[in-house]
Structures are given as C-alpha cells and as structure tokens.
C-alpha cells in the first residue's frame, strides 16, 4: 500500500457532488482500516452520503485529521480521463487529486503508519467527510449536530492553504489559520414589458441589470489588513527587497510588483471583500422587452466583516435594485499566537528547511469554519512540495487536476511527525 495507490483508488470512485455517493469511499476506507485493526465507523445521514471516522490512541491530548471525499464535476476539455486515477511520470491524475482526495489518502496512510509503528499517548481522530462542496449539511455539519463528541479535539489539520510560491528566491509555504466567508446574494431588477419593436415604450430590466453589473465590476472595496495577512505581505515585501512597511495604502503597489500573477491574485483576494456576479437570468422571448432580471452574486468577506457590511457596501452600488442574501457564512480565524499553531509551523519547518512558513487565510471555504465556530482551532495545509508548476495549482476545480507523488509522501510524513510530536508515542 502506498499513498499514491490509495489516492488512485479514491479517484476512481466517482463522488461528484451532487449527487455525492461518498459512502463508497467510506466503505473503501473501512476495508483498508480493518486490515490494520484500527477502530472505525461509517456515519450515513442519508443513503449514499456517508462520512468515515477512525480512532487511534488514548489520552488527554487529541488531534483531528480532517478531509472531505466529495468532488466537483469534471467539465469537458481534459487531456486525460478525469476519473482514471492514472499514475504516470511522478503524478497521480484525476478529479480530487488536489481537492481533496489527496489529503484523504495522506491522512489515511499517516494513520495506518502510526497504527503499525507507534503507541500514541493521546487520541487521534480521522474524519473523511461527505458533502463539503455544498457547505457540509450531510457531512461535518451533521457530525457536529449529532455526534460532536466524536470529533471534539484540541485542534485539527485540514485543507485550505495556498500552494507554495517562489518569492524573492525562496519557496514560501503557508498555513491557513482562517478563511473568508461566502455570502451569496440575488439581485433583482424590475422594468415594464413592451413589444420588442418598440423598446422606447418599455423599461428594459436587463439593461438596468447590465448597468449595475458594470458598476460591480468597477467597484473598489475597502482594503483591510488582518494581523496575519499583514505579517504575510510584510514578509513577502522583505523577501522581494521592497522594504517599506506595509499599509492599506501601499499594499496594492507591492502586490502589483510580484512576478507570480496567480499568487498576486490570491493576495488581492485576501486583502478585501470580493464581489463576482456569476449568473444572470432575464427575458422570456426575443421580441418582448423584459420586465425582470435576476443576477446571482458571489461575495467573499474577510474576518471582521459581516452581513451588515455587505448590505451597506453594495447598497451604494446597486441603486434601486432589490438584493436578497440567499446564503451567509461568517468568516472564521484561529489565532497564530498559540501552542498548537507553533507546533504545526515548527513541524512543517522540519520538512522545508529554511524556507519561510507563513500564516495565511483562505480565499475559499472549508469545513474548518465549522470547527472554529466550536472553538476548535483548525489549520489548513497545502501541497508541501517543491513542485511549483503553476498549471497544477490552476487545475483545482479546473481541468487536468493532478498532484505530484512527492507532495503526497511529504504530506503523509508531515502528518505522522505532527501526531507523534503532539500526542507522543
């Protein structure tokens, strides 16, 4: 059994959500863990939507390995079969390799390694959950609401960190201590219908919406530097030799100087609220002036911002359009000034040598938010690799998703070392 073979097997089990089908992954993991006599169970709130839990060791201290088993759909245009799980040229290929079955495989193999070679002095929990891609009502949220005692720990390791980036001649690694909160809003424009040949007699709701979407595209949100992000950007500026103290007034100048435009885009996202109108519906027929138009907008807010902030800010942009908040998830953060963070950071440092390890926040969302709301610190790790191929980073939720085997093995070794350091053996 190798971590790359476990990942290949997991990829071949298609768990696109919706509809999910994560129970098949849970059954695979159960068969694997049963071989090593590791106590485990499947919790299935709905047929086919099972999460897998496993337990190792006893003691006062406790640690959670968290990951999720559902994946997003694979659109057309891949250069290989998206669910092949092919192992080739040092990579494992397929949907979920990065998000998040690679972490599932690394955590599973780390736990098996510990079961074989260590007697832990604390409790290690492994949770490979369903339904993360739709905010977890049948996965982590269900576990918290129905069997919280099973996953209540001192702190957790999960996905969520940005991939390593080359900055100022050094490869920087990141640990996610928080994440932005997704807020989804529906905008509604009203007009009056008329015959399409007489547009002057109607009031075109699509035109109204187009004007607002144009305003949203040019909207300049307030720049906010949380302490962790300020430390992150300050370190990057020093590595690049820029020198100045980072402030809200000059942070964009630093970001714009970076050669890695993907990483620059990430820094832009975590220093302000982002607004992206992504779906528009309007009109019923080509020869009828539309009297209504709707747009779905994806908004991501920083720690310290809330729904009232969104309503106040966008209210200045959308004019007399209606706005309905259809989904609100608060941003969350775990302090980087803690014993648990320092342990995670120091352990990762052992694997990356003198490369900087920096706290960050995620521009997307993970199940960590649910743990942080319970007061359980949760830290996200990334790829832990020296392979900085930008196409690999871009393949998450995109085409041709893959992960290098070196990264998988480093990640699994890191997880073993962390559990031994915290729980003892």
C-alpha positions as CSV (number, residue, x, y, z in Angstrom):
1,X,0.0,0.0,0.0
2,X,1.4,3.4,-1.0
3,X,-0.2,6.8,-0.7
4,X,-0.3,7.2,-4.4
5,X,-2.1,3.9,-4.9
6,X,-4.7,4.8,-2.3
7,X,-5.3,8.1,-4.0
8,X,-5.6,6.5,-7.4
9,X,-8.3,4.1,-5.9
10,X,-10.1,7.0,-4.3
11,X,-10.2,9.0,-7.6
12,X,-11.7,6.0,-9.4
13,X,-14.7,6.1,-7.0
14,X,-16.7,8.9,-8.5
15,X,-18.1,11.2,-5.8
16,X,-19.2,14.3,-7.7
17,X,-21.4,16.4,-5.5
18,X,-24.3,16.4,-6.3
19,X,-25.3,13.6,-6.1
20,X,-22.3,12.6,-3.9
21,X,-22.0,8.8,-3.4
22,X,-19.4,9.3,-0.7
23,X,-20.4,6.1,1.1
24,X,-18.4,4.1,-1.5
25,X,-15.3,5.9,-0.4
26,X,-16.2,5.3,3.2
27,X,-16.5,1.6,2.5
28,X,-13.2,1.6,0.8
29,X,-11.5,3.2,3.8
30,X,-13.2,0.9,6.1
31,X,-11.9,-2.2,4.3
32,X,-8.4,-0.6,4.4
33,X,-8.5,0.3,8.1
34,X,-10.0,-3.1,9.1
35,X,-6.8,-4.7,7.7
36,X,-4.9,-2.9,10.4
37,X,-7.5,-3.3,13.2
38,X,-8.0,0.4,13.5
39,X,-11.4,1.2,15.1
40,X,-13.6,2.9,12.6
41,X,-17.2,3.6,11.6
42,X,-19.3,5.0,8.8
43,X,-21.9,7.6,9.7
44,X,-24.5,7.9,6.9
45,X,-27.3,10.5,7.5
46,X,-28.7,9.7,4.0
47,X,-28.3,6.7,1.8
48,X,-25.0,7.1,-0.2
49,X,-23.8,10.1,1.8
50,X,-21.6,8.6,4.4
51,X,-18.6,10.0,6.3
52,X,-15.8,7.8,7.6
53,X,-14.4,8.2,11.1
54,X,-11.4,6.3,12.6
55,X,-9.8,6.4,16.0
56,X,-6.3,5.7,17.4
57,X,-4.7,6.0,20.8
58,X,-6.0,7.3,24.2
59,X,-5.0,10.2,26.4
60,X,-5.8,13.7,27.4
61,X,-4.5,15.3,24.2
62,X,-6.3,15.0,20.9
63,X,-5.8,15.8,17.3
64,X,-8.1,15.6,14.2
65,X,-7.1,14.7,10.7
66,X,-9.9,16.3,8.6
67,X,-10.5,16.0,4.9
68,X,-13.5,15.5,2.5
69,X,-14.4,12.9,0.0
70,X,-16.8,14.7,-2.4
71,X,-15.5,16.5,-5.5
72,X,-16.8,19.0,-8.0
73,X,-17.8,18.0,-11.5
74,X,-15.3,17.5,-14.3
75,X,-16.1,19.7,-17.3
76,X,-15.1,18.9,-20.9
77,X,-11.7,19.6,-22.3
78,X,-9.5,17.3,-20.1
79,X,-6.4,15.8,-21.8
80,X,-6.9,12.6,-19.8
81,X,-9.9,10.7,-18.3
82,X,-10.9,12.7,-15.2
83,X,-11.6,9.7,-13.1
84,X,-8.8,7.5,-14.3
85,X,-6.5,7.7,-11.3
86,X,-3.6,7.2,-13.6
87,X,-0.1,7.2,-12.0
88,X,2.3,8.5,-14.6
89,X,5.5,10.5,-14.7
90,X,5.5,11.2,-11.0
91,X,1.9,12.3,-10.8
92,X,-1.5,10.9,-9.8
93,X,-4.1,12.2,-12.3
94,X,-7.8,12.8,-11.8
95,X,-10.5,14.9,-10.2
96,X,-10.0,15.2,-6.5
97,X,-6.2,14.8,-6.6
98,X,-5.8,18.2,-5.1
99,X,-9.3,18.8,-3.7
100,X,-9.4,16.9,-1.5
101,X,-8.8,13.1,-2.0
102,X,-5.0,13.7,-2.0
103,X,-5.3,14.8,1.6
104,X,-7.7,11.9,2.4
105,X,-5.1,9.5,1.1
106,X,-2.2,11.2,3.0
107,X,-4.2,11.2,6.3
108,X,-5.3,7.6,5.9
109,X,-1.7,6.4,5.2
110,X,-0.3,8.5,8.1
111,X,-2.8,7.0,10.5
112,X,-2.0,3.4,9.3
113,X,1.7,4.2,9.7
114,X,1.1,5.3,13.2
115,X,-1.0,2.2,14.0
116,X,1.8,0.0,12.7
117,X,4.8,1.7,14.4
118,X,3.6,3.9,17.3
119,X,1.6,3.7,20.5
120,X,0.1,7.1,20.9
121,X,-0.2,8.7,24.3
122,X,-3.2,10.8,23.1
123,X,-6.3,10.4,20.8
124,X,-6.0,10.8,17.0
125,X,-9.2,11.1,15.0
126,X,-9.5,10.8,11.3
127,X,-12.6,12.2,9.6
128,X,-13.1,11.9,5.9
129,X,-16.4,13.7,5.5
130,X,-19.1,13.9,2.9
131,X,-20.7,17.0,1.3
132,X,-18.1,19.7,1.9
133,X,-18.6,21.1,-1.6
134,X,-22.1,22.2,-0.7
135,X,-21.2,23.5,2.8
136,X,-21.5,20.2,4.7
137,X,-25.1,19.7,5.8
138,X,-24.7,15.9,5.3
139,X,-21.1,15.9,6.3
140,X,-19.2,17.8,9.0
141,X,-22.2,19.9,10.0
142,X,-24.2,16.7,10.5
143,X,-21.4,15.2,12.7
144,X,-21.3,18.4,14.8
145,X,-25.0,18.5,15.3
146,X,-25.5,14.7,16.0
147,X,-22.2,13.3,17.4
148,X,-20.0,16.2,18.3
149,X,-18.1,14.2,21.0
150,X,-16.6,12.0,18.3
151,X,-14.8,14.9,16.6
152,X,-14.2,17.3,19.5
153,X,-10.4,17.7,19.8
154,X,-7.7,20.1,20.8
155,X,-7.0,21.2,17.2
156,X,-7.4,20.0,13.7
157,X,-5.4,19.8,10.4
158,X,-7.4,20.2,7.2
159,X,-7.1,21.5,3.7
160,X,-7.1,25.2,2.8
161,X,-3.6,26.7,2.5
162,X,-2.4,28.3,-0.7
163,X,0.1,26.3,-2.7
164,X,3.8,27.1,-2.1
165,X,5.1,30.2,-4.0
166,X,8.5,31.3,-5.1
167,X,9.1,34.7,-3.6
168,X,12.4,36.6,-3.6
169,X,14.4,33.5,-4.4
170,X,12.8,31.4,-1.7
171,X,10.0,28.9,-1.7
172,X,7.4,30.1,0.8
173,X,5.0,27.7,2.4
174,X,1.7,28.7,4.0
175,X,-0.6,27.5,6.8
176,X,-4.2,28.7,6.7
177,X,-5.4,30.0,10.0
178,X,-8.7,31.4,8.7
179,X,-10.9,31.8,5.7
180,X,-13.2,34.3,4.1
181,X,-16.9,33.8,4.4
182,X,-19.1,33.2,1.3
183,X,-22.1,35.4,1.0
184,X,-24.4,34.8,-1.9
185,X,-26.8,37.5,-3.0
186,X,-29.6,37.6,-5.6
187,X,-30.1,40.9,-7.3
188,X,-33.5,41.7,-8.9
189,X,-34.2,44.4,-11.5
190,X,-37.7,45.4,-12.3
191,X,-39.0,47.0,-15.5
192,X,-42.0,47.1,-17.7
193,X,-42.6,44.9,-20.8
194,X,-43.5,46.1,-24.3
195,X,-43.2,44.8,-27.8
196,X,-39.5,44.3,-28.9
197,X,-40.1,46.6,-31.9
198,X,-41.0,49.5,-29.7
199,X,-38.3,49.5,-26.9
200,X,-39.0,53.1,-26.1
201,X,-42.3,52.1,-24.7
202,X,-40.9,49.6,-22.2
203,X,-38.4,49.7,-19.4
204,X,-35.8,47.0,-20.0
205,X,-34.8,45.2,-16.8
206,X,-31.8,43.5,-18.4
207,X,-30.4,46.9,-19.3
208,X,-30.8,48.0,-15.7
209,X,-29.1,44.9,-14.5
210,X,-26.2,45.4,-17.0
211,X,-25.6,48.8,-15.7
212,X,-25.4,47.5,-12.1
213,X,-23.1,44.6,-13.1
214,X,-20.8,47.1,-14.8
215,X,-20.7,49.1,-11.6
216,X,-19.9,46.0,-9.6
217,X,-17.1,45.2,-11.9
218,X,-15.5,48.6,-11.3
219,X,-16.3,48.6,-7.6
220,X,-13.2,49.2,-5.4
221,X,-13.7,47.6,-2.0
222,X,-12.0,48.8,1.2
223,X,-8.6,47.3,1.7
224,X,-8.3,45.6,5.1
225,X,-5.1,44.0,6.5
226,X,-5.8,41.5,9.3
227,X,-2.8,40.9,11.5
228,X,-1.9,37.5,9.9
229,X,-2.3,38.9,6.3
230,X,-0.2,42.0,7.2
231,X,2.6,39.8,8.5
232,X,2.3,37.6,5.4
233,X,2.6,40.6,2.9
234,X,5.3,42.3,5.0
235,X,7.4,39.1,4.8
236,X,6.9,38.9,1.1
237,X,7.8,42.5,0.6
238,X,11.0,42.0,2.6
239,X,11.9,38.9,0.6
240,X,11.4,40.8,-2.6
241,X,13.5,43.7,-1.3
242,X,10.7,46.2,-1.4
243,X,11.5,47.3,2.2
244,X,8.6,49.7,3.1
245,X,6.3,49.0,6.0
246,X,3.1,47.5,4.6
247,X,-0.1,49.6,5.0
248,X,-3.5,49.6,3.5
249,X,-2.3,52.5,1.3
250,X,0.6,50.7,-0.3
251,X,-0.2,47.0,-0.3
252,X,-1.5,47.0,-3.8
253,X,1.8,48.5,-5.1
254,X,3.6,45.6,-3.5
255,X,1.1,43.0,-5.0
256,X,1.4,44.5,-8.5
257,X,5.2,44.1,-8.4
258,X,5.1,40.3,-7.9
259,X,6.0,38.2,-10.9
260,X,3.7,35.3,-9.9
261,X,0.4,36.8,-11.0
262,X,-1.6,33.8,-9.7
263,X,-0.2,34.5,-6.2
264,X,-0.7,38.2,-6.6
265,X,-4.4,37.5,-7.4
266,X,-4.6,35.4,-4.2
267,X,-3.1,38.3,-2.1
268,X,-5.6,40.7,-3.7
269,X,-8.5,38.4,-2.7
270,X,-7.4,38.2,1.0
271,X,-6.9,41.9,1.5
272,X,-10.5,43.0,0.6
273,X,-14.1,41.8,0.1
274,X,-14.6,40.4,-3.4
275,X,-17.7,40.6,-5.5
276,X,-18.4,38.5,-8.5
277,X,-21.7,38.4,-10.4
278,X,-21.7,34.9,-11.9
279,X,-25.3,34.0,-13.1
280,X,-27.8,36.3,-14.9
281,X,-31.3,35.4,-15.9
282,X,-33.8,37.6,-17.7
283,X,-36.3,37.8,-20.5
284,X,-38.8,35.3,-21.9
285,X,-38.8,35.9,-25.6
286,X,-36.7,37.8,-28.2
287,X,-39.5,40.2,-29.2
288,X,-40.6,41.1,-25.6
289,X,-38.9,43.8,-23.5
290,X,-38.0,42.0,-20.3
291,X,-39.7,43.3,-17.2
292,X,-37.5,41.4,-14.8
293,X,-33.9,40.2,-14.5
294,X,-32.0,38.4,-11.7
295,X,-28.3,38.0,-11.0
296,X,-26.6,35.7,-8.5
297,X,-23.5,37.3,-7.0
298,X,-20.7,35.5,-5.1
299,X,-19.3,37.8,-2.3
300,X,-16.5,36.8,0.0
301,X,-15.9,38.7,3.2
302,X,-12.9,38.9,5.5
303,X,-12.7,38.2,9.2
304,X,-14.2,41.2,10.9
305,X,-16.8,41.8,8.2
306,X,-20.4,40.7,8.3
307,X,-23.7,40.7,6.6
308,X,-24.4,44.3,7.6
309,X,-21.1,45.3,6.0
310,X,-22.1,43.6,2.7
311,X,-25.6,45.3,2.6
312,X,-24.1,48.7,3.4
313,X,-21.3,48.5,0.8
314,X,-23.3,47.0,-2.1
315,X,-26.3,49.2,-1.3
316,X,-24.2,52.1,-2.6
317,X,-23.6,50.3,-5.9
318,X,-26.9,48.6,-6.8
319,X,-29.1,51.7,-6.7
320,X,-32.8,50.8,-6.6
321,X,-32.3,47.1,-7.4
322,X,-33.6,44.6,-4.8
323,X,-31.0,42.5,-3.0
324,X,-31.7,39.2,-1.2
325,X,-29.0,37.4,0.8
326,X,-29.5,33.8,0.0
327,X,-26.6,32.3,1.8
328,X,-24.4,33.7,4.6
329,X,-21.4,32.0,6.2
330,X,-19.4,34.0,8.6
331,X,-15.6,34.3,8.1
332,X,-13.5,32.5,10.7
333,X,-10.0,32.6,12.1
334,X,-7.8,30.7,14.6
335,X,-5.0,32.7,16.2
336,X,-1.5,32.1,15.0
337,X,-0.3,33.0,18.5
338,X,-0.9,29.6,20.1
339,X,1.0,26.5,21.1
340,X,-0.9,24.4,18.5
341,X,-0.1,26.8,15.7
342,X,3.6,26.9,16.7
343,X,3.7,23.2,16.8
344,X,2.2,22.8,13.3
345,X,4.5,25.5,11.9
346,X,7.6,24.1,13.6
347,X,6.8,20.6,12.3
348,X,6.3,21.8,8.8
349,X,9.6,23.8,9.1
350,X,11.4,20.5,9.7
351,X,10.3,19.3,6.2
352,X,11.0,22.5,4.3
353,X,14.3,23.6,5.8
354,X,15.0,27.3,5.8
355,X,12.0,28.1,3.6
356,X,9.6,30.6,5.2
357,X,6.4,29.1,6.8
358,X,3.8,31.9,7.0
359,X,0.2,32.1,8.4
360,X,-2.4,33.0,5.8
361,X,-6.2,32.9,5.3
362,X,-8.0,31.1,2.6
363,X,-9.9,32.9,-0.1
364,X,-12.3,30.0,-0.4
365,X,-14.3,28.0,2.2
366,X,-13.6,24.7,4.0
367,X,-15.1,22.6,6.8
368,X,-12.6,24.3,9.2
369,X,-15.1,27.1,9.7
370,X,-17.5,24.7,11.5
371,X,-14.7,23.6,13.9
372,X,-13.6,27.2,14.6
373,X,-17.2,28.1,15.4
374,X,-17.0,25.4,18.2
375,X,-13.8,27.0,19.5
376,X,-11.6,24.2,17.9
377,X,-8.5,25.7,16.2
378,X,-8.1,24.4,12.7
379,X,-5.1,24.9,10.4
380,X,-5.1,24.3,6.7
381,X,-2.1,22.8,4.9
382,X,-1.3,23.0,1.2
383,X,0.7,20.8,-1.2
384,X,4.0,20.8,0.9
385,X,6.1,20.3,-2.2
386,X,8.9,21.9,-4.2
387,X,7.0,21.4,-7.4
388,X,5.7,24.8,-8.3
389,X,4.2,24.0,-11.7
390,X,1.5,26.7,-12.0
391,X,-0.7,24.5,-14.1
392,X,-1.1,22.1,-11.2
393,X,-2.3,24.9,-8.9
394,X,-4.8,26.1,-11.6
395,X,-6.3,22.6,-12.0
396,X,-8.1,22.7,-8.7
397,X,-11.8,22.9,-9.7
398,X,-10.4,23.2,-13.3
399,X,-9.2,20.9,-15.9
400,X,-6.4,18.2,-15.8
401,X,-6.3,18.1,-12.0
402,X,-3.2,16.2,-10.7
403,X,-0.8,16.0,-7.8
404,X,2.8,15.0,-7.6
405,X,3.7,11.9,-5.7
406,X,6.5,13.7,-3.8
407,X,3.9,16.1,-2.4
408,X,1.7,13.2,-1.2
409,X,4.5,11.5,0.5
410,X,5.8,14.7,2.2
411,X,2.3,15.4,3.4
412,X,1.8,12.0,4.9
413,X,5.2,12.1,6.6
414,X,4.4,15.6,8.0
415,X,1.1,14.3,9.4
416,X,2.9,11.3,11.1
417,X,5.5,13.7,12.6
418,X,2.9,16.1,13.9
419,X,0.8,13.4,15.6
420,X,3.9,11.9,17.3
421,X,5.1,15.4,18.4
422,X,1.7,16.3,19.9
423,X,0.3,13.0,21.1
424,X,3.6,11.2,21.9
425,X,4.4,7.6,21.4
